[in-house]
């Protein structure tokens, strides 16, 4: 049975002042004030819609733009170099947008201008790519960069809302909903795009141009600005980011993040080739395994989002790092399909825990008014590590002449992340494990 009419009325009454104060549309949804599970779910669905749209749009560009580039006469090396725009956008755009959105944040608009502007720019880039093979290689690269610019602007502003719109105990709910929605959008983009590209090479981009802005608008329209976040950083972006990076606690989490991202970032790129050479598996079956990995991780993201006690975040994050690292090493030691399946399940569970709890723990360290800058820092570091992982793993496979090196490297890098993680503070303010050993400053 759903909540009573009186309970709904109380929740609505509690939400109305926040909506009115924010200058939002009358039908905007404030962060749920009550403990109604139904209200929480409806808010999370609306809140996460933009992440699904961004995930779908980014996946469409990353997956199907190389096909257009190839038909435009691009060589493999040229296409690979041009697609570095994805890494550059993932690194640079958050740093600019995060700092800028903090400095311009006000009670009437919050971060909406960046989400609206990003959605419009992304739609422009995706719609332009619908011209497909009519465009020369350089123009395709330009429009791809425009699409990435818009999508990453949306993602940066949206991620900062976790800190803006949720209390500390709710960071896991917000992050889990975002990560699961982004993953779901990416899977939807792959599934529908794969069917549409057989009809026309421009069709996946039309899908992105139609769906991405609609899903972003759901969040923009319905999620209220919760409260004023007056910025504290007024210096140049570089000085702010340097100061933030080397803060005690922040640097420990960022170092750990680099290591666990090095662990998983190359998996989607090399897994199908690994499965073919080491397991004798066809591309279709290998792709299905990746999809199952993603679905299991998404389920864990949603479940870990229900962990609302900040004191448990660090321990569960460490468990996720341990499971993912041991799972990868387990894959590396055997060719047996059953064993590989079981160890990949361990890795999927670990990845789901890391995706939700990594940022939730980091968010507990963000000073009031600096959510945009710190959020940008976290995800820019992730982008750098992802870009660096590909050549490192590629050369490791080349030197060892074995695709199992992918998982040896992934397992070791992930488990080493436990060392800096030990020095990270707990979300409830208790001393980190390293401090208890008198190893921290």
C-alpha positions as CSV (number, residue, x, y, z in Angstrom):
1,X,0.0,0.0,0.0
2,X,1.3,3.5,-0.9
3,X,1.7,6.4,1.5
4,X,-1.4,7.9,2.9
5,X,-3.0,11.1,1.4
6,X,-2.0,13.1,4.5
7,X,1.6,11.9,4.3
8,X,1.8,12.9,0.7
9,X,0.3,16.3,1.6
10,X,3.0,16.7,4.3
11,X,5.8,15.9,1.9
12,X,4.4,18.3,-0.7
13,X,4.1,21.0,1.9
14,X,7.7,20.5,3.0
15,X,8.9,20.6,-0.6
16,X,7.0,23.8,-1.7
17,X,9.2,26.3,0.2
18,X,12.3,24.9,-1.5
19,X,10.7,25.1,-4.9
20,X,9.4,28.7,-4.4
21,X,12.7,29.8,-2.9
22,X,14.6,28.4,-5.9
23,X,12.4,30.2,-8.4
24,X,11.8,26.8,-10.0
25,X,8.8,25.7,-12.1
26,X,5.8,24.9,-10.1
27,X,6.1,21.2,-10.9
28,X,9.7,21.0,-9.9
29,X,10.5,18.2,-7.5
30,X,12.5,19.1,-4.4
31,X,14.7,16.6,-2.7
32,X,12.3,14.3,-0.8
33,X,11.8,15.6,2.7
34,X,10.0,12.5,4.1
35,X,11.0,8.9,4.3
36,X,8.5,7.7,1.8
37,X,10.1,5.1,-0.4
38,X,7.8,6.0,-3.2
39,X,8.8,9.6,-3.0
40,X,12.5,8.8,-2.9
41,X,12.2,6.5,-6.0
42,X,10.3,9.1,-8.0
43,X,12.9,11.8,-7.1
44,X,15.8,9.5,-8.0
45,X,14.3,8.6,-11.4
46,X,13.9,12.2,-12.3
47,X,17.3,13.1,-10.9
48,X,19.0,10.4,-12.8
49,X,17.4,11.0,-16.2
50,X,20.1,13.4,-17.3
51,X,22.8,10.8,-16.6
52,X,20.9,8.3,-18.8
53,X,20.7,10.9,-21.6
54,X,24.4,11.7,-21.3
55,X,25.4,8.1,-21.2
56,X,23.4,7.3,-24.4
57,X,24.7,10.3,-26.3
58,X,28.3,9.7,-25.4
59,X,28.1,6.0,-26.3
60,X,26.5,6.8,-29.7
61,X,29.4,9.2,-30.5
62,X,32.2,6.9,-29.2
63,X,30.8,3.8,-30.9
64,X,29.5,5.0,-34.3
65,X,31.6,8.1,-35.1
66,X,34.6,5.9,-36.1
67,X,32.4,4.2,-38.7
68,X,31.6,7.5,-40.3
69,X,35.3,8.5,-40.2
70,X,36.3,5.2,-41.9
71,X,33.8,5.8,-44.7
72,X,35.2,9.4,-45.0
73,X,38.6,7.9,-45.9
74,X,40.3,8.0,-42.5
75,X,43.0,5.5,-41.7
76,X,43.0,3.5,-38.5
77,X,45.8,5.6,-37.0
78,X,44.1,8.8,-38.0
79,X,40.8,7.7,-36.6
80,X,42.4,6.6,-33.3
81,X,44.2,10.0,-33.0
82,X,41.0,11.9,-33.8
83,X,39.0,10.0,-31.2
84,X,41.3,11.3,-28.5
85,X,38.8,14.2,-28.5
86,X,36.8,12.0,-26.1
87,X,39.7,11.9,-23.6
88,X,40.5,15.6,-24.0
89,X,36.8,16.5,-23.5
90,X,36.5,14.2,-20.5
91,X,39.5,15.9,-18.9
92,X,39.3,19.6,-19.8
93,X,35.5,20.3,-19.9
94,X,34.9,19.3,-16.3
95,X,37.8,21.5,-15.0
96,X,36.4,24.5,-16.8
97,X,32.7,23.9,-16.1
98,X,33.1,22.8,-12.5
99,X,35.0,26.0,-11.5
100,X,32.8,28.3,-13.6
101,X,29.5,26.8,-12.3
102,X,30.6,27.3,-8.7
103,X,31.4,30.9,-9.3
104,X,28.1,31.7,-11.0
105,X,25.8,29.6,-8.8
106,X,22.8,31.4,-7.4
107,X,19.6,30.5,-5.8
108,X,17.4,31.2,-8.8
109,X,19.2,29.1,-11.4
110,X,21.7,26.9,-9.7
111,X,23.6,24.9,-12.3
112,X,20.7,24.9,-14.8
113,X,22.4,27.2,-17.3
114,X,25.2,24.7,-17.7
115,X,22.9,21.8,-18.1
116,X,20.7,23.6,-20.6
117,X,23.6,24.9,-22.5
118,X,25.4,21.5,-22.5
119,X,22.2,19.8,-23.7
120,X,21.7,22.2,-26.6
121,X,25.4,22.0,-27.7
122,X,25.2,18.2,-27.5
123,X,22.1,18.1,-29.6
124,X,23.7,20.4,-32.2
125,X,26.7,18.1,-32.5
126,X,24.6,14.9,-32.7
127,X,22.2,16.5,-35.2
128,X,25.1,17.7,-37.4
129,X,26.6,14.1,-37.4
130,X,23.3,12.9,-39.0
131,X,24.7,14.3,-42.2
132,X,26.9,11.2,-42.0
133,X,29.1,10.3,-45.0
134,X,28.3,13.6,-46.7
135,X,30.8,15.3,-44.3
136,X,34.7,15.2,-44.7
137,X,36.9,13.7,-42.0
138,X,37.9,17.0,-40.4
139,X,34.3,18.2,-40.2
140,X,33.2,14.9,-38.6
141,X,35.9,15.4,-36.0
142,X,34.8,18.9,-35.3
143,X,31.1,17.9,-34.8
144,X,32.2,15.0,-32.7
145,X,34.1,17.5,-30.5
146,X,31.0,19.7,-30.3
147,X,28.9,16.7,-29.1
148,X,31.5,15.7,-26.5
149,X,31.7,19.3,-25.3
150,X,27.9,19.5,-24.7
151,X,27.6,16.0,-23.1
152,X,30.5,16.5,-20.7
153,X,29.2,20.0,-19.7
154,X,25.9,18.3,-18.7
155,X,27.7,15.5,-16.9
156,X,29.9,17.9,-14.9
157,X,27.0,20.1,-13.7
158,X,24.8,17.1,-13.1
159,X,27.4,15.3,-11.0
160,X,27.8,18.4,-8.8
161,X,24.1,18.1,-7.9
162,X,24.9,15.0,-5.8
163,X,26.6,17.3,-3.3
164,X,24.2,20.2,-3.8
165,X,20.9,18.3,-3.5
166,X,21.7,15.4,-1.1
167,X,22.8,15.4,2.5
168,X,25.9,13.4,3.4
169,X,23.9,10.2,4.1
170,X,22.3,10.5,0.7
171,X,25.4,10.8,-1.4
172,X,25.4,7.1,-2.2
173,X,21.7,7.3,-3.3
174,X,22.5,10.1,-5.7
175,X,25.7,8.7,-7.0
176,X,24.3,5.2,-7.4
177,X,21.3,6.5,-9.3
178,X,23.6,8.5,-11.6
179,X,26.0,5.7,-12.3
180,X,23.3,3.1,-12.9
181,X,21.4,5.5,-15.2
182,X,24.5,6.4,-17.2
183,X,25.3,2.7,-17.6
184,X,21.7,2.0,-18.6
185,X,21.8,4.8,-21.2
186,X,25.0,3.5,-22.6
187,X,23.6,0.0,-23.0
188,X,20.5,1.4,-24.6
189,X,22.6,3.4,-27.0
190,X,24.6,0.3,-28.0
191,X,21.5,-1.9,-28.4
192,X,19.3,0.5,-30.3
193,X,22.3,2.0,-32.2
194,X,23.4,-1.4,-33.3
195,X,20.0,-2.0,-34.9
196,X,19.7,1.5,-36.4
197,X,23.2,1.6,-38.0
198,X,22.2,-1.3,-40.2
199,X,19.5,0.9,-41.7
200,X,21.6,4.0,-42.1
201,X,25.0,5.1,-40.8
202,X,23.5,8.4,-39.5
203,X,20.5,6.8,-37.7
204,X,22.3,6.3,-34.3
205,X,23.1,10.0,-34.2
206,X,19.4,10.9,-34.8
207,X,18.6,8.7,-31.8
208,X,21.0,10.6,-29.7
209,X,19.9,14.0,-30.9
210,X,16.3,13.1,-30.0
211,X,16.7,11.2,-26.7
212,X,19.6,13.0,-25.0
213,X,18.0,16.5,-24.7
214,X,14.6,15.1,-23.7
215,X,16.1,13.1,-20.8
216,X,18.3,16.1,-19.8
217,X,15.2,18.3,-19.8
218,X,13.4,16.0,-17.4
219,X,16.1,16.6,-14.8
220,X,16.5,20.3,-15.6
221,X,12.7,20.9,-15.4
222,X,11.8,18.8,-12.4
223,X,14.8,19.0,-10.0
224,X,14.7,22.1,-7.9
225,X,17.7,24.2,-6.7
226,X,17.9,23.1,-3.1
227,X,19.8,25.9,-1.5
228,X,22.4,28.6,-2.1
229,X,26.0,27.3,-2.6
230,X,28.1,30.5,-2.4
231,X,31.5,29.8,-3.8
232,X,34.5,30.0,-1.6
233,X,37.2,29.8,-4.3
234,X,37.8,33.0,-6.1
235,X,41.3,32.5,-7.4
236,X,42.4,31.2,-10.8
237,X,41.3,27.7,-11.7
238,X,44.8,26.3,-11.7
239,X,45.6,27.5,-8.1
240,X,42.2,26.2,-6.9
241,X,42.7,22.7,-8.4
242,X,46.3,22.4,-7.2
243,X,45.2,23.4,-3.7
244,X,42.3,20.9,-3.8
245,X,44.4,18.1,-5.2
246,X,47.0,18.2,-2.4
247,X,44.5,18.5,0.5
248,X,45.0,15.7,3.0
249,X,42.4,13.0,2.4
250,X,41.6,14.3,-1.1
251,X,45.0,13.3,-2.5
252,X,44.6,9.8,-1.0
253,X,41.3,9.2,-2.7
254,X,42.5,10.6,-6.0
255,X,45.6,8.4,-5.9
256,X,43.5,5.3,-5.2
257,X,41.1,6.3,-7.9
258,X,43.9,6.5,-10.5
259,X,44.9,2.9,-9.6
260,X,41.5,1.3,-9.7
261,X,40.6,3.1,-13.0
262,X,43.9,1.8,-14.5
263,X,42.5,-1.6,-13.4
264,X,39.2,-1.5,-15.3
265,X,39.5,1.1,-18.0
266,X,41.0,-1.1,-20.7
267,X,38.6,-4.0,-20.2
268,X,35.9,-2.9,-22.7
269,X,38.5,-2.3,-25.4
270,X,40.5,-5.5,-25.1
271,X,38.0,-8.0,-23.7
272,X,36.5,-9.2,-27.0
273,X,40.1,-9.8,-28.4
274,X,41.0,-11.5,-25.2
275,X,38.0,-13.8,-25.3
276,X,38.7,-14.7,-28.9
277,X,42.4,-15.5,-28.4
278,X,42.3,-17.0,-24.9
279,X,38.8,-18.6,-24.6
280,X,38.0,-19.3,-28.2
281,X,34.9,-17.2,-27.9
282,X,33.2,-15.4,-30.8
283,X,32.6,-11.6,-30.7
284,X,28.8,-12.0,-30.2
285,X,29.2,-14.2,-27.1
286,X,32.0,-12.0,-25.7
287,X,29.8,-8.9,-26.2
288,X,27.0,-10.7,-24.3
289,X,29.5,-11.3,-21.4
290,X,30.3,-7.6,-21.3
291,X,26.6,-6.7,-21.2
292,X,26.0,-9.2,-18.3
293,X,29.0,-7.6,-16.5
294,X,27.5,-4.2,-17.0
295,X,24.0,-5.3,-15.8
296,X,25.4,-7.0,-12.7
297,X,27.4,-3.8,-11.9
298,X,24.3,-1.7,-12.4
299,X,22.3,-3.8,-9.9
300,X,25.1,-3.5,-7.4
301,X,25.3,0.3,-7.9
302,X,21.6,0.6,-7.1
303,X,21.8,-1.6,-4.1
304,X,24.9,0.1,-2.7
305,X,23.0,3.4,-3.1
306,X,20.8,2.2,-0.2
307,X,23.8,2.3,2.2
308,X,23.0,5.6,3.9
309,X,25.3,5.3,6.9
310,X,28.5,7.3,6.0
311,X,30.6,5.2,8.4
312,X,30.2,2.2,6.2
313,X,31.2,3.9,2.9
314,X,35.0,3.4,3.2
315,X,34.8,-0.2,4.3
316,X,32.4,-1.2,1.5
317,X,34.6,0.8,-1.0
318,X,37.6,-1.2,0.2
319,X,35.6,-4.4,-0.2
320,X,34.8,-3.4,-3.8
321,X,38.4,-2.7,-4.6
322,X,39.4,-6.1,-3.1
323,X,36.7,-8.0,-5.0
324,X,37.5,-6.4,-8.3
325,X,41.2,-6.9,-7.9
326,X,40.9,-10.6,-6.8
327,X,38.3,-11.2,-9.6
328,X,40.7,-9.9,-12.3
329,X,43.6,-12.0,-11.0
330,X,41.3,-15.0,-10.9
331,X,40.5,-14.5,-14.6
332,X,44.2,-14.3,-15.4
333,X,45.1,-17.7,-13.9
334,X,42.7,-19.9,-15.8
335,X,41.1,-20.6,-19.2
336,X,38.2,-22.5,-17.8
337,X,34.9,-20.8,-18.8
338,X,33.1,-21.6,-15.5
339,X,36.0,-20.2,-13.4
340,X,36.4,-17.1,-15.6
341,X,32.6,-16.5,-15.3
342,X,32.7,-16.7,-11.5
343,X,35.7,-14.5,-11.1
344,X,34.2,-11.9,-13.5
345,X,31.1,-11.9,-11.3
346,X,33.3,-10.9,-8.4
347,X,34.8,-8.2,-10.5
348,X,31.4,-6.9,-11.5
349,X,30.3,-6.7,-7.9
350,X,33.5,-4.9,-7.0
351,X,33.1,-2.4,-9.9
352,X,29.5,-1.6,-8.8
353,X,30.6,-0.9,-5.3
354,X,33.5,1.3,-6.5
355,X,31.4,3.3,-8.9
356,X,28.9,4.3,-6.2
357,X,31.0,4.5,-3.1
358,X,34.1,6.1,-4.5
359,X,32.5,9.4,-5.3
360,X,30.3,9.2,-2.2
361,X,33.4,9.0,0.0
362,X,35.0,11.8,-1.9
363,X,31.9,14.0,-1.7
364,X,32.1,13.9,2.1
365,X,35.4,16.0,1.8
366,X,33.9,18.7,-0.5
367,X,33.7,22.2,1.2
368,X,30.5,24.0,1.0
369,X,30.2,26.0,-2.2
370,X,32.9,24.1,-4.1
371,X,31.0,21.1,-5.4
372,X,31.5,21.9,-9.0
373,X,35.3,22.3,-8.7
374,X,35.8,19.2,-6.6
375,X,33.5,17.1,-8.7
376,X,35.3,18.2,-11.8
377,X,38.6,17.2,-10.2
378,X,37.4,13.7,-9.3
379,X,36.1,12.9,-12.8
380,X,38.9,14.6,-14.7
381,X,41.4,12.4,-12.8
382,X,39.3,9.4,-13.9
383,X,39.4,10.6,-17.5
384,X,43.2,10.9,-17.4
385,X,43.7,7.4,-15.9
386,X,41.3,5.9,-18.5
387,X,43.3,7.5,-21.3
388,X,46.7,6.4,-19.9
389,X,45.4,2.8,-19.2
390,X,44.9,2.0,-22.9
391,X,48.5,2.4,-24.2
392,X,49.9,0.9,-21.0
393,X,47.8,-2.3,-21.3
394,X,48.3,-2.4,-25.0
395,X,52.1,-2.4,-24.7
396,X,51.9,-4.9,-21.8
397,X,50.0,-7.3,-24.0
398,X,52.5,-6.7,-26.8
399,X,55.6,-7.4,-24.6
400,X,54.2,-10.5,-22.9
401,X,52.5,-11.8,-26.1
402,X,49.5,-12.8,-24.0
403,X,46.1,-11.2,-23.6
404,X,45.9,-12.6,-20.1
405,X,48.3,-9.8,-19.2
406,X,45.2,-7.5,-19.4
407,X,43.9,-9.1,-16.2
408,X,47.3,-9.5,-14.5
409,X,47.8,-5.8,-14.9
410,X,44.2,-5.0,-13.9
411,X,44.3,-7.1,-10.8
412,X,47.6,-5.8,-9.5
413,X,46.8,-2.1,-10.2
414,X,43.4,-2.5,-8.5
415,X,44.7,-4.2,-5.3
416,X,47.5,-1.6,-4.9
417,X,44.7,1.0,-4.7
418,X,44.0,-0.4,-1.2
419,X,47.3,1.3,0.0
420,X,46.3,5.0,-0.6
421,X,42.7,4.2,0.3
422,X,43.9,3.2,3.8
423,X,44.9,6.9,4.3
424,X,41.6,8.3,3.2
425,X,39.3,9.7,5.9
426,X,36.0,8.0,6.7
427,X,32.9,9.8,5.6
428,X,31.7,9.9,9.3
429,X,34.8,11.9,10.3
430,X,36.6,9.1,12.1
431,X,40.4,8.8,11.7
432,X,41.6,6.8,8.7
433,X,43.2,3.4,9.1
434,X,46.6,4.8,8.2
435,X,46.4,7.4,11.0
436,X,45.8,4.8,13.5
437,X,49.2,3.3,12.5
438,X,50.7,6.8,12.9
439,X,51.5,6.8,9.2
440,X,49.6,9.9,8.1
441,X,50.3,13.6,8.6
